[in-house]
Amino acid sequence: MKHSLLLAALVAMLGLTACEKTTVAPPAAAPVVVVPGPAGPAGATGATGSTGSTVAVPGPTGATGATGATGNDGATGSTGSTGSTGSTGYTGATGATGADGSKGDTGKTGGDTVIVVPQK
């Protein structure tokens, strides 16, 4: 038991020395407030400036002039004459009647069959 107490004391001492020690910083000093002094005497008066040039102001507007006379209307031109109508042409002669064609043969009953094949 003697050794166990000694061993426990050694472990406690190592544990306490291994801890980080916190450094306490002193509080910051209060800021210094600067108070301005009294105002100085007024400065001297400046020199007077030069006078600017004078700008002419236009006078009032004059009266409106009289309206001019209206011009005469121009004369209307004459209408042109109508041209003469041309003569009517002659009617052509009637053509002769064509001759009658010859009569074909009377059809046969029960005849041959004809097949027409178009050319290519």
Jmol script that loads the backbone (N, CA, C; Angstrom):
load data "model"
ATOM      1  N   MET A   1       0.823  -1.161   0.000  1.00  0.00           N
ATOM      2  CA  MET A   1       0.000   0.000   0.000  1.00  0.00           C
ATOM      3  C   MET A   1       0.877   1.239   0.000  1.00  0.00           C
ATOM      4  N   LYS A   2       2.006   1.120   0.527  1.00  0.00           N
ATOM      5  CA  LYS A   2       2.920   2.218   0.581  1.00  0.00           C
ATOM      6  C   LYS A   2       3.331   2.634  -0.831  1.00  0.00           C
ATOM      7  N   HIS A   3       3.583   1.664  -1.664  1.00  0.00           N
ATOM      8  CA  HIS A   3       3.971   1.965  -3.042  1.00  0.00           C
ATOM      9  C   HIS A   3       2.818   2.499  -3.873  1.00  0.00           C
ATOM     10  N   SER A   4       1.645   2.049  -3.610  1.00  0.00           N
ATOM     11  CA  SER A   4       0.497   2.504  -4.415  1.00  0.00           C
ATOM     12  C   SER A   4       0.171   3.963  -4.118  1.00  0.00           C
ATOM     13  N   LEU A   5       0.307   4.389  -2.854  1.00  0.00           N
ATOM     14  CA  LEU A   5       0.077   5.789  -2.532  1.00  0.00           C
ATOM     15  C   LEU A   5       1.158   6.666  -3.169  1.00  0.00           C
ATOM     16  N   LEU A   6       2.375   6.200  -3.152  1.00  0.00           N
ATOM     17  CA  LEU A   6       3.456   6.936  -3.752  1.00  0.00           C
ATOM     18  C   LEU A   6       3.277   7.056  -5.269  1.00  0.00           C
ATOM     19  N   LEU A   7       2.839   5.968  -5.881  1.00  0.00           N
ATOM     20  CA  LEU A   7       2.586   5.967  -7.313  1.00  0.00           C
ATOM     21  C   LEU A   7       1.416   6.899  -7.665  1.00  0.00           C
ATOM     22  N   ALA A   8       0.363   6.926  -6.890  1.00  0.00           N
ATOM     23  CA  ALA A   8      -0.787   7.806  -7.125  1.00  0.00           C
ATOM     24  C   ALA A   8      -0.380   9.264  -6.972  1.00  0.00           C
ATOM     25  N   ALA A   9       0.481   9.573  -6.023  1.00  0.00           N
ATOM     26  CA  ALA A   9       0.942  10.948  -5.822  1.00  0.00           C
ATOM     27  C   ALA A   9       1.802  11.387  -6.995  1.00  0.00           C
ATOM     28  N   LEU A  10       2.613  10.480  -7.539  1.00  0.00           N
ATOM     29  CA  LEU A  10       3.453  10.791  -8.684  1.00  0.00           C
ATOM     30  C   LEU A  10       2.615  11.068  -9.935  1.00  0.00           C
ATOM     31  N   VAL A  11       1.604  10.260 -10.152  1.00  0.00           N
ATOM     32  CA  VAL A  11       0.713  10.456 -11.315  1.00  0.00           C
ATOM     33  C   VAL A  11      -0.051  11.780 -11.170  1.00  0.00           C
ATOM     34  N   ALA A  12      -0.494  12.122  -9.975  1.00  0.00           N
ATOM     35  CA  ALA A  12      -1.215  13.371  -9.751  1.00  0.00           C
ATOM     36  C   ALA A  12      -0.295  14.557  -9.987  1.00  0.00           C
ATOM     37  N   MET A  13       0.952  14.452  -9.558  1.00  0.00           N
ATOM     38  CA  MET A  13       1.895  15.537  -9.756  1.00  0.00           C
ATOM     39  C   MET A  13       2.191  15.736 -11.263  1.00  0.00           C
ATOM     40  N   LEU A  14       2.353  14.663 -12.018  1.00  0.00           N
ATOM     41  CA  LEU A  14       2.587  14.778 -13.466  1.00  0.00           C
ATOM     42  C   LEU A  14       1.350  15.369 -14.178  1.00  0.00           C
ATOM     43  N   GLY A  15       0.186  14.964 -13.727  1.00  0.00           N
ATOM     44  CA  GLY A  15      -1.057  15.481 -14.328  1.00  0.00           C
ATOM     45  C   GLY A  15      -1.223  16.972 -14.095  1.00  0.00           C
ATOM     46  N   LEU A  16      -0.893  17.430 -12.910  1.00  0.00           N
ATOM     47  CA  LEU A  16      -1.050  18.842 -12.602  1.00  0.00           C
ATOM     48  C   LEU A  16       0.024  19.698 -13.282  1.00  0.00           C
ATOM     49  N   THR A  17       1.215  19.198 -13.424  1.00  0.00           N
ATOM     50  CA  THR A  17       2.267  19.984 -14.070  1.00  0.00           C
ATOM     51  C   THR A  17       2.106  20.004 -15.584  1.00  0.00           C
ATOM     52  N   ALA A  18       1.429  19.023 -16.130  1.00  0.00           N
ATOM     53  CA  ALA A  18       1.234  18.978 -17.581  1.00  0.00           C
ATOM     54  C   ALA A  18       0.126  19.940 -18.036  1.00  0.00           C
ATOM     55  N   CYS A  19      -0.705  20.406 -17.123  1.00  0.00           N
ATOM     56  CA  CYS A  19      -1.786  21.347 -17.494  1.00  0.00           C
ATOM     57  C   CYS A  19      -1.186  22.681 -17.918  1.00  0.00           C
ATOM     58  N   GLU A  20      -1.850  23.319 -18.860  1.00  0.00           N
ATOM     59  CA  GLU A  20      -1.381  24.610 -19.370  1.00  0.00           C
ATOM     60  C   GLU A  20      -1.803  25.713 -18.410  1.00  0.00           C
ATOM     61  N   LYS A  21      -0.858  26.564 -18.081  1.00  0.00           N
ATOM     62  CA  LYS A  21      -1.154  27.646 -17.169  1.00  0.00           C
ATOM     63  C   LYS A  21      -1.695  28.818 -17.983  1.00  0.00           C
ATOM     64  N   THR A  22      -2.799  29.400 -17.556  1.00  0.00           N
ATOM     65  CA  THR A  22      -3.421  30.505 -18.256  1.00  0.00           C
ATOM     66  C   THR A  22      -2.816  31.805 -17.762  1.00  0.00           C
ATOM     67  N   THR A  23      -2.431  32.672 -18.720  1.00  0.00           N
ATOM     68  CA  THR A  23      -1.861  33.958 -18.364  1.00  0.00           C
ATOM     69  C   THR A  23      -2.980  34.981 -18.397  1.00  0.00           C
ATOM     70  N   VAL A  24      -3.113  35.751 -17.341  1.00  0.00           N
ATOM     71  CA  VAL A  24      -4.160  36.760 -17.247  1.00  0.00           C
ATOM     72  C   VAL A  24      -3.554  38.091 -17.669  1.00  0.00           C
ATOM     73  N   ALA A  25      -4.136  38.738 -18.713  1.00  0.00           N
ATOM     74  CA  ALA A  25      -3.640  40.029 -19.187  1.00  0.00           C
ATOM     75  C   ALA A  25      -4.335  41.141 -18.412  1.00  0.00           C
ATOM     76  N   PRO A  26      -3.617  42.213 -18.122  1.00  0.00           N
ATOM     77  CA  PRO A  26      -4.250  43.326 -17.398  1.00  0.00           C
ATOM     78  C   PRO A  26      -5.258  44.028 -18.321  1.00  0.00           C
ATOM     79  N   PRO A  27      -6.295  44.636 -17.786  1.00  0.00           N
ATOM     80  CA  PRO A  27      -7.282  45.311 -18.636  1.00  0.00           C
ATOM     81  C   PRO A  27      -6.646  46.483 -19.395  1.00  0.00           C
ATOM     82  N   ALA A  28      -7.179  46.747 -20.580  1.00  0.00           N
ATOM     83  CA  ALA A  28      -6.651  47.835 -21.425  1.00  0.00           C
ATOM     84  C   ALA A  28      -6.951  49.186 -20.796  1.00  0.00           C
ATOM     85  N   ALA A  29      -6.052  50.129 -21.054  1.00  0.00           N
ATOM     86  CA  ALA A  29      -6.231  51.464 -20.496  1.00  0.00           C
ATOM     87  C   ALA A  29      -7.383  52.169 -21.219  1.00  0.00           C
ATOM     88  N   ALA A  30      -8.080  53.060 -20.521  1.00  0.00           N
ATOM     89  CA  ALA A  30      -9.206  53.795 -21.102  1.00  0.00           C
ATOM     90  C   ALA A  30      -8.679  54.734 -22.189  1.00  0.00           C
ATOM     91  N   PRO A  31      -9.429  54.892 -23.316  1.00  0.00           N
ATOM     92  CA  PRO A  31      -8.943  55.774 -24.392  1.00  0.00           C
ATOM     93  C   PRO A  31      -8.926  57.231 -23.943  1.00  0.00           C
ATOM     94  N   VAL A  32      -7.964  57.967 -24.488  1.00  0.00           N
ATOM     95  CA  VAL A  32      -7.805  59.368 -24.139  1.00  0.00           C
ATOM     96  C   VAL A  32      -8.673  60.192 -25.091  1.00  0.00           C
ATOM     97  N   VAL A  33      -9.529  61.050 -24.553  1.00  0.00           N
ATOM     98  CA  VAL A  33     -10.398  61.897 -25.350  1.00  0.00           C
ATOM     99  C   VAL A  33      -9.778  63.280 -25.409  1.00  0.00           C
ATOM    100  N   VAL A  34      -9.552  63.780 -26.651  1.00  0.00           N
ATOM    101  CA  VAL A  34      -8.950  65.098 -26.821  1.00  0.00           C
ATOM    102  C   VAL A  34     -10.068  66.104 -27.004  1.00  0.00           C
ATOM    103  N   VAL A  35     -10.092  67.149 -26.230  1.00  0.00           N
ATOM    104  CA  VAL A  35     -11.114  68.182 -26.296  1.00  0.00           C
ATOM    105  C   VAL A  35     -10.503  69.376 -27.015  1.00  0.00           C
ATOM    106  N   PRO A  36     -11.154  69.899 -28.086  1.00  0.00           N
ATOM    107  CA  PRO A  36     -10.578  71.040 -28.804  1.00  0.00           C
ATOM    108  C   PRO A  36     -10.609  72.303 -27.939  1.00  0.00           C
ATOM    109  N   GLY A  37      -9.673  73.197 -28.229  1.00  0.00           N
ATOM    110  CA  GLY A  37      -9.575  74.451 -27.488  1.00  0.00           C
ATOM    111  C   GLY A  37     -10.540  75.488 -28.027  1.00  0.00           C
ATOM    112  N   PRO A  38     -10.491  76.704 -27.518  1.00  0.00           N
ATOM    113  CA  PRO A  38     -11.409  77.752 -27.968  1.00  0.00           C
ATOM    114  C   PRO A  38     -11.086  78.195 -29.397  1.00  0.00           C
ATOM    115  N   ALA A  39     -12.087  78.792 -30.106  1.00  0.00           N
ATOM    116  CA  ALA A  39     -11.906  79.245 -31.485  1.00  0.00           C
ATOM    117  C   ALA A  39     -10.990  80.446 -31.531  1.00  0.00           C
ATOM    118  N   GLY A  40     -10.225  80.586 -32.641  1.00  0.00           N
ATOM    119  CA  GLY A  40      -9.302  81.705 -32.810  1.00  0.00           C
ATOM    120  C   GLY A  40     -10.042  82.934 -33.312  1.00  0.00           C
ATOM    121  N   PRO A  41      -9.319  84.065 -33.490  1.00  0.00           N
ATOM    122  CA  PRO A  41      -9.948  85.311 -33.960  1.00  0.00           C
ATOM    123  C   PRO A  41     -10.371  85.168 -35.425  1.00  0.00           C
ATOM    124  N   ALA A  42     -11.364  85.988 -35.869  1.00  0.00           N
ATOM    125  CA  ALA A  42     -11.865  85.948 -37.246  1.00  0.00           C
ATOM    126  C   ALA A  42     -10.808  86.472 -38.194  1.00  0.00           C
ATOM    127  N   GLY A  43     -10.779  85.956 -39.454  1.00  0.00           N
ATOM    128  CA  GLY A  43      -9.804  86.373 -40.459  1.00  0.00           C
ATOM    129  C   GLY A  43     -10.183  87.711 -41.067  1.00  0.00           C
ATOM    130  N   ALA A  44      -9.253  88.289 -41.857  1.00  0.00           N
ATOM    131  CA  ALA A  44      -9.475  89.589 -42.499  1.00  0.00           C
ATOM    132  C   ALA A  44     -10.494  89.439 -43.623  1.00  0.00           C
ATOM    133  N   THR A  45     -11.202  90.526 -43.985  1.00  0.00           N
ATOM    134  CA  THR A  45     -12.205  90.525 -45.051  1.00  0.00           C
ATOM    135  C   THR A  45     -11.501  90.458 -46.389  1.00  0.00           C
ATOM    136  N   GLY A  46     -12.029  89.682 -47.336  1.00  0.00           N
ATOM    137  CA  GLY A  46     -11.420  89.530 -48.658  1.00  0.00           C
ATOM    138  C   GLY A  46     -11.688  90.741 -49.534  1.00  0.00           C
ATOM    139  N   ALA A  47     -10.948  90.851 -50.674  1.00  0.00           N
ATOM    140  CA  ALA A  47     -11.105  91.971 -51.601  1.00  0.00           C
ATOM    141  C   ALA A  47     -12.410  91.810 -52.378  1.00  0.00           C
ATOM    142  N   THR A  48     -12.993  92.958 -52.841  1.00  0.00           N
ATOM    143  CA  THR A  48     -14.244  92.955 -53.590  1.00  0.00           C
ATOM    144  C   THR A  48     -13.975  92.482 -55.014  1.00  0.00           C
ATOM    145  N   GLY A  49     -14.857  91.649 -55.566  1.00  0.00           N
ATOM    146  CA  GLY A  49     -14.687  91.113 -56.916  1.00  0.00           C
ATOM    147  C   GLY A  49     -15.075  92.149 -57.965  1.00  0.00           C
ATOM    148  N   SER A  50     -14.639  91.922 -59.243  1.00  0.00           N
ATOM    149  CA  SER A  50     -14.942  92.855 -60.327  1.00  0.00           C
ATOM    150  C   SER A  50     -16.385  92.669 -60.782  1.00  0.00           C
ATOM    151  N   THR A  51     -16.959  93.742 -61.371  1.00  0.00           N
ATOM    152  CA  THR A  51     -18.339  93.706 -61.847  1.00  0.00           C
ATOM    153  C   THR A  51     -18.373  93.008 -63.195  1.00  0.00           C
ATOM    154  N   GLY A  52     -19.357  92.137 -63.419  1.00  0.00           N
ATOM    155  CA  GLY A  52     -19.482  91.416 -64.694  1.00  0.00           C
ATOM    156  C   GLY A  52     -20.034  92.315 -65.780  1.00  0.00           C
ATOM    157  N   SER A  53     -19.966  91.848 -67.062  1.00  0.00           N
ATOM    158  CA  SER A  53     -20.477  92.647 -68.190  1.00  0.00           C
ATOM    159  C   SER A  53     -22.002  92.618 -68.197  1.00  0.00           C
ATOM    160  N   THR A  54     -22.601  93.684 -68.762  1.00  0.00           N
ATOM    161  CA  THR A  54     -24.058  93.807 -68.800  1.00  0.00           C
ATOM    162  C   THR A  54     -24.592  93.049 -70.013  1.00  0.00           C
ATOM    163  N   VAL A  55     -25.668  92.285 -69.824  1.00  0.00           N
ATOM    164  CA  VAL A  55     -26.289  91.517 -70.900  1.00  0.00           C
ATOM    165  C   VAL A  55     -27.529  92.267 -71.347  1.00  0.00           C
ATOM    166  N   ALA A  56     -27.644  92.534 -72.681  1.00  0.00           N
ATOM    167  CA  ALA A  56     -28.804  93.257 -73.201  1.00  0.00           C
ATOM    168  C   ALA A  56     -30.025  92.346 -73.179  1.00  0.00           C
ATOM    169  N   VAL A  57     -31.145  92.892 -72.744  1.00  0.00           N
ATOM    170  CA  VAL A  57     -32.403  92.144 -72.698  1.00  0.00           C
ATOM    171  C   VAL A  57     -33.202  92.535 -73.937  1.00  0.00           C
ATOM    172  N   PRO A  58     -33.685  91.588 -74.740  1.00  0.00           N
ATOM    173  CA  PRO A  58     -34.435  91.941 -75.946  1.00  0.00           C
ATOM    174  C   PRO A  58     -35.745  92.644 -75.593  1.00  0.00           C
ATOM    175  N   GLY A  59     -36.182  93.549 -76.484  1.00  0.00           N
ATOM    176  CA  GLY A  59     -37.419  94.293 -76.265  1.00  0.00           C
ATOM    177  C   GLY A  59     -38.640  93.429 -76.554  1.00  0.00           C
ATOM    178  N   PRO A  60     -39.844  94.014 -76.422  1.00  0.00           N
ATOM    179  CA  PRO A  60     -41.069  93.242 -76.660  1.00  0.00           C
ATOM    180  C   PRO A  60     -41.221  92.922 -78.143  1.00  0.00           C
ATOM    181  N   THR A  61     -42.010  91.918 -78.458  1.00  0.00           N
ATOM    182  CA  THR A  61     -42.250  91.478 -79.837  1.00  0.00           C
ATOM    183  C   THR A  61     -43.116  92.495 -80.548  1.00  0.00           C
ATOM    184  N   GLY A  62     -42.808  92.782 -81.834  1.00  0.00           N
ATOM    185  CA  GLY A  62     -43.576  93.742 -82.614  1.00  0.00           C
ATOM    186  C   GLY A  62     -44.935  93.176 -83.025  1.00  0.00           C
ATOM    187  N   ALA A  63     -45.774  94.074 -83.588  1.00  0.00           N
ATOM    188  CA  ALA A  63     -47.125  93.675 -84.009  1.00  0.00           C
ATOM    189  C   ALA A  63     -47.040  92.758 -85.229  1.00  0.00           C
ATOM    190  N   THR A  64     -48.054  91.911 -85.394  1.00  0.00           N
ATOM    191  CA  THR A  64     -48.108  90.985 -86.530  1.00  0.00           C
ATOM    192  C   THR A  64     -48.501  91.752 -87.782  1.00  0.00           C
ATOM    193  N   GLY A  65     -47.871  91.452 -88.919  1.00  0.00           N
ATOM    194  CA  GLY A  65     -48.152  92.134 -90.180  1.00  0.00           C
ATOM    195  C   GLY A  65     -49.505  91.736 -90.747  1.00  0.00           C
ATOM    196  N   ALA A  66     -50.008  92.543 -91.704  1.00  0.00           N
ATOM    197  CA  ALA A  66     -51.314  92.288 -92.331  1.00  0.00           C
ATOM    198  C   ALA A  66     -51.224  91.074 -93.252  1.00  0.00           C
ATOM    199  N   THR A  67     -52.356  90.395 -93.442  1.00  0.00           N
ATOM    200  CA  THR A  67     -52.418  89.218 -94.317  1.00  0.00           C
ATOM    201  C   THR A  67     -52.478  89.691 -95.766  1.00  0.00           C
ATOM    202  N   GLY A  68     -51.775  89.035 -96.678  1.00  0.00           N
ATOM    203  CA  GLY A  68     -51.751  89.407 -98.094  1.00  0.00           C
ATOM    204  C   GLY A  68     -53.053  89.052 -98.791  1.00  0.00           C
ATOM    205  N   ALA A  69     -53.296  89.660 -99.982  1.00  0.00           N
ATOM    206  CA  ALA A  69     -54.528  89.420-100.749  1.00  0.00           C
ATOM    207  C   ALA A  69     -54.481  88.035-101.379  1.00  0.00           C
ATOM    208  N   THR A  70     -55.671  87.460-101.605  1.00  0.00           N
ATOM    209  CA  THR A  70     -55.771  86.144-102.219  1.00  0.00           C
ATOM    210  C   THR A  70     -55.624  86.287-103.730  1.00  0.00           C
ATOM    211  N   GLY A  71     -54.919  85.390-104.394  1.00  0.00           N
ATOM    212  CA  GLY A  71     -54.704  85.439-105.838  1.00  0.00           C
ATOM    213  C   GLY A  71     -55.951  85.009-106.609  1.00  0.00           C
ATOM    214  N   ASN A  72     -55.997  85.355-107.924  1.00  0.00           N
ATOM    215  CA  ASN A  72     -57.142  84.988-108.783  1.00  0.00           C
ATOM    216  C   ASN A  72     -57.098  83.509-109.128  1.00  0.00           C
ATOM    217  N   ASP A  73     -58.315  82.934-109.376  1.00  0.00           N
ATOM    218  CA  ASP A  73     -58.385  81.541-109.802  1.00  0.00           C
ATOM    219  C   ASP A  73     -58.064  81.480-111.293  1.00  0.00           C
ATOM    220  N   GLY A  74     -57.384  80.454-111.733  1.00  0.00           N
ATOM    221  CA  GLY A  74     -57.055  80.293-113.143  1.00  0.00           C
ATOM    222  C   GLY A  74     -58.275  79.825-113.943  1.00  0.00           C
ATOM    223  N   ALA A  75     -58.286  80.106-115.274  1.00  0.00           N
ATOM    224  CA  ALA A  75     -59.402  79.690-116.147  1.00  0.00           C
ATOM    225  C   ALA A  75     -59.303  78.204-116.429  1.00  0.00           C
ATOM    226  N   THR A  76     -60.480  77.562-116.630  1.00  0.00           N
ATOM    227  CA  THR A  76     -60.514  76.144-116.940  1.00  0.00           C
ATOM    228  C   THR A  76     -60.277  75.967-118.443  1.00  0.00           C
ATOM    229  N   GLY A  77     -59.479  74.999-118.825  1.00  0.00           N
ATOM    230  CA  GLY A  77     -59.182  74.754-120.236  1.00  0.00           C
ATOM    231  C   GLY A  77     -60.374  74.153-120.968  1.00  0.00           C
ATOM    232  N   SER A  78     -60.415  74.305-122.311  1.00  0.00           N
ATOM    233  CA  SER A  78     -61.539  73.779-123.105  1.00  0.00           C
ATOM    234  C   SER A  78     -61.405  72.269-123.270  1.00  0.00           C
ATOM    235  N   THR A  79     -62.581  71.605-123.448  1.00  0.00           N
ATOM    236  CA  THR A  79     -62.599  70.157-123.615  1.00  0.00           C
ATOM    237  C   THR A  79     -62.300  69.834-125.072  1.00  0.00           C
ATOM    238  N   GLY A  80     -61.521  68.828-125.341  1.00  0.00           N
ATOM    239  CA  GLY A  80     -61.182  68.455-126.715  1.00  0.00           C
ATOM    240  C   GLY A  80     -62.365  67.836-127.449  1.00  0.00           C
ATOM    241  N   SER A  81     -62.344  67.873-128.804  1.00  0.00           N
ATOM    242  CA  SER A  81     -63.453  67.310-129.602  1.00  0.00           C
ATOM    243  C   SER A  81     -63.337  65.797-129.673  1.00  0.00           C
ATOM    244  N   THR A  82     -64.499  65.134-129.889  1.00  0.00           N
ATOM    245  CA  THR A  82     -64.540  63.678-130.001  1.00  0.00           C
ATOM    246  C   THR A  82     -64.110  63.288-131.403  1.00  0.00           C
ATOM    247  N   GLY A  83     -63.307  62.282-131.547  1.00  0.00           N
ATOM    248  CA  GLY A  83     -62.852  61.842-132.863  1.00  0.00           C
ATOM    249  C   GLY A  83     -63.974  61.183-133.668  1.00  0.00           C
ATOM    250  N   SER A  84     -63.826  61.108-135.001  1.00  0.00           N
ATOM    251  CA  SER A  84     -64.860  60.502-135.862  1.00  0.00           C
ATOM    252  C   SER A  84     -64.821  58.990-135.760  1.00  0.00           C
ATOM    253  N   THR A  85     -66.000  58.347-135.969  1.00  0.00           N
ATOM    254  CA  THR A  85     -66.108  56.899-135.882  1.00  0.00           C
ATOM    255  C   THR A  85     -65.658  56.290-137.204  1.00  0.00           C
ATOM    256  N   GLY A  86     -64.938  55.205-137.172  1.00  0.00           N
ATOM    257  CA  GLY A  86     -64.472  54.549-138.398  1.00  0.00           C
ATOM    258  C   GLY A  86     -65.598  53.812-139.111  1.00  0.00           C
ATOM    259  N   SER A  87     -65.414  53.509-140.393  1.00  0.00           N
ATOM    260  CA  SER A  87     -66.459  52.815-141.170  1.00  0.00           C
ATOM    261  C   SER A  87     -66.472  51.332-140.844  1.00  0.00           C
ATOM    262  N   THR A  88     -67.653  50.690-141.007  1.00  0.00           N
ATOM    263  CA  THR A  88     -67.830  49.272-140.715  1.00  0.00           C
ATOM    264  C   THR A  88     -67.320  48.463-141.896  1.00  0.00           C
ATOM    265  N   GLY A  89     -66.659  47.360-141.641  1.00  0.00           N
ATOM    266  CA  GLY A  89     -66.127  46.523-142.720  1.00  0.00           C
ATOM    267  C   GLY A  89     -67.225  45.698-143.412  1.00  0.00           C
ATOM    268  N   TYR A  90     -66.927  45.139-144.590  1.00  0.00           N
ATOM    269  CA  TYR A  90     -67.890  44.325-145.375  1.00  0.00           C
ATOM    270  C   TYR A  90     -68.031  42.948-144.754  1.00  0.00           C
ATOM    271  N   THR A  91     -69.238  42.359-144.925  1.00  0.00           N
ATOM    272  CA  THR A  91     -69.473  41.006-144.444  1.00  0.00           C
ATOM    273  C   THR A  91     -68.938  40.041-145.484  1.00  0.00           C
ATOM    274  N   GLY A  92     -68.239  39.009-145.044  1.00  0.00           N
ATOM    275  CA  GLY A  92     -67.660  38.055-145.982  1.00  0.00           C
ATOM    276  C   GLY A  92     -68.736  37.156-146.605  1.00  0.00           C
ATOM    277  N   ALA A  93     -68.418  36.515-147.749  1.00  0.00           N
ATOM    278  CA  ALA A  93     -69.363  35.629-148.463  1.00  0.00           C
ATOM    279  C   ALA A  93     -69.474  34.314-147.725  1.00  0.00           C
ATOM    280  N   THR A  94     -70.654  33.653-147.837  1.00  0.00           N
ATOM    281  CA  THR A  94     -70.875  32.367-147.185  1.00  0.00           C
ATOM    282  C   THR A  94     -70.207  31.282-148.013  1.00  0.00           C
ATOM    283  N   GLY A  95     -69.538  30.342-147.361  1.00  0.00           N
ATOM    284  CA  GLY A  95     -68.832  29.284-148.069  1.00  0.00           C
ATOM    285  C   GLY A  95     -69.792  28.244-148.643  1.00  0.00           C
ATOM    286  N   ALA A  96     -69.345  27.464-149.637  1.00  0.00           N
ATOM    287  CA  ALA A  96     -70.168  26.430-150.292  1.00  0.00           C
ATOM    288  C   ALA A  96     -70.313  25.242-149.377  1.00  0.00           C
ATOM    289  N   THR A  97     -71.397  24.501-149.525  1.00  0.00           N
ATOM    290  CA  THR A  97     -71.657  23.319-148.718  1.00  0.00           C
ATOM    291  C   THR A  97     -70.820  22.178-149.243  1.00  0.00           C
ATOM    292  N   GLY A  98     -70.244  21.370-148.375  1.00  0.00           N
ATOM    293  CA  GLY A  98     -69.397  20.258-148.792  1.00  0.00           C
ATOM    294  C   GLY A  98     -70.220  19.087-149.331  1.00  0.00           C
ATOM    295  N   ALA A  99     -69.579  18.219-150.096  1.00  0.00           N
ATOM    296  CA  ALA A  99     -70.250  17.061-150.708  1.00  0.00           C
ATOM    297  C   ALA A  99     -70.536  16.005-149.661  1.00  0.00           C
ATOM    298  N   ASP A 100     -71.601  15.220-149.835  1.00  0.00           N
ATOM    299  CA  ASP A 100     -71.939  14.144-148.914  1.00  0.00           C
ATOM    300  C   ASP A 100     -70.975  12.986-149.109  1.00  0.00           C
ATOM    301  N   GLY A 101     -70.633  12.289-148.036  1.00  0.00           N
ATOM    302  CA  GLY A 101     -69.749  11.138-148.141  1.00  0.00           C
ATOM    303  C   GLY A 101     -70.489   9.916-148.670  1.00  0.00           C
ATOM    304  N   SER A 102     -69.723   8.932-149.159  1.00  0.00           N
ATOM    305  CA  SER A 102     -70.363   7.714-149.691  1.00  0.00           C
ATOM    306  C   SER A 102     -70.890   6.877-148.554  1.00  0.00           C
ATOM    307  N   LYS A 103     -71.911   6.076-148.849  1.00  0.00           N
ATOM    308  CA  LYS A 103     -72.555   5.270-147.819  1.00  0.00           C
ATOM    309  C   LYS A 103     -71.761   4.005-147.600  1.00  0.00           C
ATOM    310  N   GLY A 104     -71.676   3.551-146.375  1.00  0.00           N
ATOM    311  CA  GLY A 104     -70.957   2.331-146.056  1.00  0.00           C
ATOM    312  C   GLY A 104     -71.827   1.095-146.249  1.00  0.00           C
ATOM    313  N   ASP A 105     -71.201  -0.080-146.180  1.00  0.00           N
ATOM    314  CA  ASP A 105     -71.936  -1.341-146.323  1.00  0.00           C
ATOM    315  C   ASP A 105     -72.770  -1.576-145.090  1.00  0.00           C
ATOM    316  N   THR A 106     -73.801  -2.332-145.259  1.00  0.00           N
ATOM    317  CA  THR A 106     -74.675  -2.690-144.155  1.00  0.00           C
ATOM    318  C   THR A 106     -73.927  -3.678-143.282  1.00  0.00           C
ATOM    319  N   GLY A 107     -74.095  -3.542-141.998  1.00  0.00           N
ATOM    320  CA  GLY A 107     -73.370  -4.387-141.065  1.00  0.00           C
ATOM    321  C   GLY A 107     -73.819  -5.819-141.112  1.00  0.00           C
ATOM    322  N   LYS A 108     -72.900  -6.757-140.810  1.00  0.00           N
ATOM    323  CA  LYS A 108     -73.190  -8.186-140.831  1.00  0.00           C
ATOM    324  C   LYS A 108     -73.417  -8.632-139.399  1.00  0.00           C
ATOM    325  N   THR A 109     -74.267  -9.623-139.238  1.00  0.00           N
ATOM    326  CA  THR A 109     -74.503 -10.170-137.915  1.00  0.00           C
ATOM    327  C   THR A 109     -73.593 -11.357-137.712  1.00  0.00           C
ATOM    328  N   GLY A 110     -73.025 -11.515-136.492  1.00  0.00           N
ATOM    329  CA  GLY A 110     -72.192 -12.671-136.168  1.00  0.00           C
ATOM    330  C   GLY A 110     -70.864 -12.649-136.882  1.00  0.00           C
ATOM    331  N   GLY A 111     -70.252 -11.480-137.036  1.00  0.00           N
ATOM    332  CA  GLY A 111     -69.003 -11.369-137.797  1.00  0.00           C
ATOM    333  C   GLY A 111     -67.775 -11.619-136.938  1.00  0.00           C
ATOM    334  N   ASP A 112     -66.622 -11.344-137.517  1.00  0.00           N
ATOM    335  CA  ASP A 112     -65.337 -11.533-136.831  1.00  0.00           C
ATOM    336  C   ASP A 112     -65.113 -10.459-135.766  1.00  0.00           C
ATOM    337  N   THR A 113     -64.296 -10.776-134.774  1.00  0.00           N
ATOM    338  CA  THR A 113     -63.949  -9.825-133.720  1.00  0.00           C
ATOM    339  C   THR A 113     -62.611  -9.201-134.082  1.00  0.00           C
ATOM    340  N   VAL A 114     -62.530  -7.843-134.022  1.00  0.00           N
ATOM    341  CA  VAL A 114     -61.300  -7.130-134.370  1.00  0.00           C
ATOM    342  C   VAL A 114     -60.722  -6.536-133.062  1.00  0.00           C
ATOM    343  N   ILE A 115     -59.436  -6.780-132.816  1.00  0.00           N
ATOM    344  CA  ILE A 115     -58.764  -6.243-131.615  1.00  0.00           C
ATOM    345  C   ILE A 115     -57.757  -5.216-132.102  1.00  0.00           C
ATOM    346  N   VAL A 116     -57.839  -4.000-131.597  1.00  0.00           N
ATOM    347  CA  VAL A 116     -56.933  -2.942-131.975  1.00  0.00           C
ATOM    348  C   VAL A 116     -55.868  -2.795-130.881  1.00  0.00           C
ATOM    349  N   VAL A 117     -54.571  -2.912-131.264  1.00  0.00           N
ATOM    350  CA  VAL A 117     -53.478  -2.800-130.306  1.00  0.00           C
ATOM    351  C   VAL A 117     -52.730  -1.501-130.641  1.00  0.00           C
ATOM    352  N   PRO A 118     -52.651  -0.566-129.757  1.00  0.00           N
ATOM    353  CA  PRO A 118     -51.953   0.694-130.063  1.00  0.00           C
ATOM    354  C   PRO A 118     -50.444   0.466-130.193  1.00  0.00           C
ATOM    355  N   GLN A 119     -49.797   1.276-131.003  1.00  0.00           N
ATOM    356  CA  GLN A 119     -48.332   1.178-131.192  1.00  0.00           C
ATOM    357  C   GLN A 119     -47.646   1.847-130.000  1.00  0.00           C
ATOM    358  N   LYS A 120     -46.464   1.401-129.752  1.00  0.00           N
ATOM    359  CA  LYS A 120     -45.707   1.949-128.624  1.00  0.00           C
ATOM    360  C   LYS A 120     -44.979   3.188-129.025  1.00  0.00           C
TER     361      LYS A 120
END
end "model"
wireframe off; spacefill off
backbone 0.3
color backbone group
